[in-house]
Amino acid sequence: MPYAPVPEILIEHDGPVAIVTLNNPDELNAFVDSMHVGMREIWGYLAQDRSVRAAVLTGAGRAFCAGGHIPGFIRDYDDPQHRRDSLRGARRLLDAMAEFPKPLIAAVNGPAIGLGCSVAVSCDVVYIAESTFMSDPHVSIGLVAGDGGAVTWPLMMSILKAKYYLLTGDRIPATDCVDMGLANFAVPGDKLLEEAVGLGKRLADQPQQALEETKRALNLHVQAAIQRVAPFAFAAESESFSTDDVRRTVEKFKKG
């Protein structure tokens, strides 16, 4: 039975390339609950679809993904069960993307923030629009950077740079993302999807077993980092919700 995407995730096909679009543009593609579910499930379905040889992930509208959904963040604070479900789901998303066997290319069309940044850099190749940026502001709002940055960034850049950008939450312009290792190419926005899909088609023509098992060998490094770091990072992020800093952030969000 084919996968029926949730409304916040669109799937199109360009030959052997599946184009997956985060589709919550009015909220800058923030991760509402249904998007969390869809993003955890979609990689298993695309892995089994023999017509798909590569995938591109992008965002609708002017953002790639603004990260967590503010009402969901407030509910995580107010409802411990929802918080547990959210953090377990975020861990499952990390695992699902690391296990996806086919080439996965990010086309970062606009800001990639927090969880959105983690999702972007969980792809195999990252194209980013020259005009945009990435950032992980977990610490700035009182949260441990558990769902991605603290786990994987040290594999992509120097540990000193990872510490600076995670501890400050500063924005990282597109060209700096490339220089540091969070992205491969910074390209004009009007060429972004064309470049990403073009690479997808090129990789789809590569010998499939050699391509997929080479990716798997490389991702064993990522999976080892997830297994080693994620249990503490997610537990510590959960603890953040008991702090006065997160309480103050929630109060600010509730006031609008």
C-alpha positions as CSV (number, residue, x, y, z in Angstrom):
1,M,0.0,0.0,0.0
2,P,1.6,3.3,-1.0
3,Y,2.4,5.8,1.7
4,A,-0.2,8.6,2.1
5,P,1.7,11.6,3.3
6,V,0.3,13.8,6.1
7,P,-0.8,17.2,4.8
8,E,2.4,18.7,6.1
9,I,4.6,16.5,3.9
10,L,4.3,16.4,0.1
11,I,5.9,13.8,-2.1
12,E,6.5,14.3,-5.8
13,H,8.6,12.3,-8.2
14,D,11.0,13.4,-10.9
15,G,12.0,10.2,-12.6
16,P,13.9,8.1,-10.0
17,V,14.1,11.0,-7.5
18,A,11.5,11.5,-4.8
19,I,11.1,15.2,-3.8
20,V,9.9,15.4,-0.2
21,T,8.6,18.9,0.8
22,L,8.0,20.1,4.4
23,N,4.6,21.7,3.8
24,N,3.6,24.0,6.7
25,P,4.7,27.3,5.1
26,D,2.4,29.6,7.2
27,E,4.4,28.5,10.2
28,L,7.7,28.3,8.4
29,N,7.5,24.5,8.3
30,A,7.7,24.2,12.0
31,F,7.3,20.6,13.2
32,V,3.7,20.1,14.2
33,D,2.9,16.7,15.7
34,S,1.7,15.2,12.4
35,M,4.9,16.2,10.7
36,H,6.9,14.5,13.4
37,V,5.0,11.3,12.7
38,G,5.2,11.6,8.9
39,M,8.9,12.3,8.9
40,R,9.6,9.3,11.0
41,E,7.6,7.0,8.7
42,I,8.4,8.3,5.3
43,W,12.0,7.0,5.0
44,G,10.8,3.4,5.5
45,Y,8.3,3.7,2.7
46,L,10.7,5.3,0.3
47,A,13.3,2.7,1.2
48,Q,10.9,0.0,0.0
49,D,9.8,1.8,-3.2
50,R,12.0,0.3,-5.9
51,S,11.1,3.2,-8.3
52,V,12.9,5.6,-6.0
53,R,16.7,5.6,-6.3
54,A,17.4,9.0,-4.5
55,A,15.4,11.6,-2.5
56,V,15.6,15.4,-2.1
57,L,14.2,17.1,1.0
58,T,13.2,20.8,0.9
59,G,10.7,23.2,2.4
60,A,7.7,25.0,1.0
61,G,7.6,28.8,1.1
62,R,10.4,31.0,2.5
63,A,11.8,28.6,5.1
64,F,13.3,25.2,5.1
65,C,12.2,24.5,8.7
66,A,11.9,26.7,11.7
67,G,12.3,23.7,14.1
68,G,10.0,23.0,16.9
69,H,6.4,24.2,16.9
70,I,5.8,26.8,19.7
71,P,2.4,25.3,20.9
72,G,4.1,21.9,20.9
73,F,6.9,23.3,23.0
74,I,4.4,24.7,25.5
75,R,2.6,21.4,25.6
76,D,5.9,19.6,26.2
77,Y,6.4,21.9,29.3
78,D,2.8,21.4,30.6
79,D,2.3,17.7,29.7
80,P,5.1,15.3,30.7
81,Q,3.7,12.5,28.6
82,H,3.7,14.6,25.5
83,R,7.2,15.6,26.3
84,R,8.3,12.0,26.6
85,D,6.5,11.1,23.3
86,S,8.2,14.1,21.6
87,L,11.7,13.3,22.7
88,R,11.3,9.6,21.9
89,G,10.0,10.6,18.5
90,A,12.9,12.9,17.9
91,R,15.3,10.1,18.6
92,R,13.4,7.8,16.3
93,L,13.7,10.4,13.5
94,L,17.5,10.6,14.0
95,D,17.6,6.8,13.7
96,A,15.3,6.6,10.7
97,M,17.2,9.2,8.7
98,A,20.6,7.5,9.5
99,E,19.2,4.1,8.4
100,F,17.6,5.3,5.1
101,P,19.6,3.4,2.5
102,K,19.2,5.7,-0.5
103,P,21.0,9.0,-1.2
104,L,19.2,11.8,0.5
105,I,19.9,15.4,-0.6
106,A,18.8,18.5,1.3
107,A,17.8,21.6,-0.6
108,V,17.8,24.2,2.2
109,N,15.7,26.9,0.6
110,G,15.4,29.1,3.7
111,P,16.3,29.2,7.4
112,A,17.0,25.8,9.0
113,I,16.7,26.3,12.7
114,G,16.9,23.9,15.7
115,L,15.4,20.6,14.7
116,G,15.2,21.9,11.1
117,C,18.9,22.3,11.1
118,S,19.4,18.8,12.6
119,V,17.1,17.3,9.9
120,A,19.0,19.2,7.1
121,V,22.4,18.0,8.2
122,S,21.1,14.4,8.7
123,C,21.0,14.3,4.9
124,D,23.9,12.9,2.8
125,V,24.6,16.0,0.7
126,V,23.4,19.5,1.6
127,Y,22.7,22.3,-0.9
128,I,21.9,25.7,0.8
129,A,20.6,28.9,-0.7
130,E,23.2,31.6,-0.6
131,S,20.8,34.0,1.1
132,T,19.9,31.9,4.1
133,F,21.4,30.5,7.3
134,M,21.3,27.6,9.8
135,S,21.3,27.9,13.6
136,D,20.6,25.7,16.7
137,P,19.2,28.0,19.4
138,H,18.3,25.2,21.9
139,V,20.6,26.6,24.6
140,S,19.3,30.2,24.1
141,I,15.8,29.1,25.0
142,G,16.9,27.0,27.9
143,L,17.1,23.5,26.3
144,V,20.0,21.1,26.1
145,A,20.8,20.7,22.3
146,G,19.9,17.0,22.5
147,D,18.0,16.3,19.3
148,G,20.8,16.6,16.8
149,G,23.5,19.3,17.2
150,A,25.3,17.9,20.2
151,V,25.1,14.4,18.7
152,T,26.3,15.0,15.1
153,W,28.0,18.4,14.7
154,P,31.3,17.2,16.1
155,L,31.5,14.7,13.1
156,M,31.1,17.6,10.7
157,M,33.3,20.4,12.1
158,S,35.9,21.1,14.7
159,I,34.7,20.5,18.2
160,L,35.6,24.1,19.1
161,K,33.3,25.5,16.3
162,A,30.5,23.1,17.4
163,K,30.8,24.3,21.0
164,Y,30.7,28.0,19.9
165,Y,27.7,27.8,17.7
166,L,25.7,25.4,20.0
167,L,26.5,27.4,23.1
168,T,25.7,30.8,21.6
169,G,22.9,29.8,19.1
170,D,24.4,32.3,16.6
171,R,23.2,32.1,13.0
172,I,25.6,30.5,10.5
173,P,25.4,32.1,7.1
174,A,25.3,29.8,4.1
175,T,28.9,30.2,3.0
176,D,30.1,29.6,6.6
177,C,27.9,26.5,6.6
178,V,29.9,25.2,3.6
179,D,33.3,26.2,5.1
180,M,32.5,24.5,8.4
181,G,31.0,21.3,7.0
182,L,27.3,21.7,7.6
183,A,26.6,22.0,3.9
184,N,28.3,21.0,0.7
185,F,27.3,23.8,-1.7
186,A,25.9,27.3,-1.4
187,V,24.0,28.2,-4.6
188,P,21.6,30.9,-5.8
189,G,18.1,30.2,-4.5
190,D,16.6,30.0,-8.0
191,K,19.0,27.2,-8.8
192,L,18.7,25.3,-5.6
193,L,16.1,22.6,-6.3
194,E,17.5,22.1,-9.9
195,E,21.0,21.5,-8.5
196,A,19.7,19.1,-5.8
197,V,17.5,17.1,-8.1
198,G,20.3,17.0,-10.7
199,L,22.6,15.4,-8.2
200,G,19.8,13.0,-7.2
201,K,19.5,11.8,-10.8
202,R,23.2,11.5,-11.1
203,L,23.4,9.4,-8.0
204,A,20.4,7.3,-9.1
205,D,22.5,6.2,-12.1
206,Q,25.3,4.9,-9.9
207,P,25.6,1.2,-9.3
208,Q,22.9,0.8,-6.6
209,Q,24.4,-1.9,-4.3
210,A,27.8,-0.1,-4.3
211,L,26.2,3.2,-3.6
212,E,23.9,2.1,-0.8
213,E,26.4,0.0,1.0
214,T,29.0,2.7,0.9
215,K,26.5,5.1,2.4
216,R,25.7,2.5,5.1
217,A,29.4,2.1,5.9
218,L,29.8,5.9,6.2
219,N,26.6,6.2,8.3
220,L,27.9,3.6,10.8
221,H,30.1,6.5,12.1
222,V,26.9,8.6,12.5
223,Q,25.0,5.7,14.1
224,A,27.8,5.1,16.6
225,A,27.6,8.8,17.6
226,I,23.9,8.5,18.0
227,Q,24.2,5.4,20.2
228,R,26.9,6.9,22.3
229,V,25.7,10.5,22.8
230,A,21.9,10.5,22.3
231,P,20.8,8.7,25.4
232,F,22.4,11.3,27.7
233,A,21.6,14.3,25.4
234,F,17.9,13.5,25.2
235,A,17.6,12.8,29.0
236,A,19.3,16.1,29.7
237,E,17.0,17.9,27.2
238,S,14.1,16.4,29.1
239,E,15.5,17.7,32.4
240,S,15.7,21.2,30.9
241,F,11.9,21.4,31.1
242,S,12.2,21.5,34.9
243,T,14.4,24.6,34.9
244,D,13.4,28.3,35.5
245,D,14.9,29.2,32.1
246,V,12.4,27.1,30.2
247,R,9.6,28.3,32.4
248,R,10.5,31.9,31.5
249,T,10.7,31.0,27.8
250,V,7.2,29.3,28.0
251,E,5.8,32.4,29.7
252,K,7.2,34.6,27.0
253,F,5.8,32.4,24.3
254,K,2.4,32.4,26.0
255,K,2.3,36.2,26.1
256,G,3.0,36.1,22.3
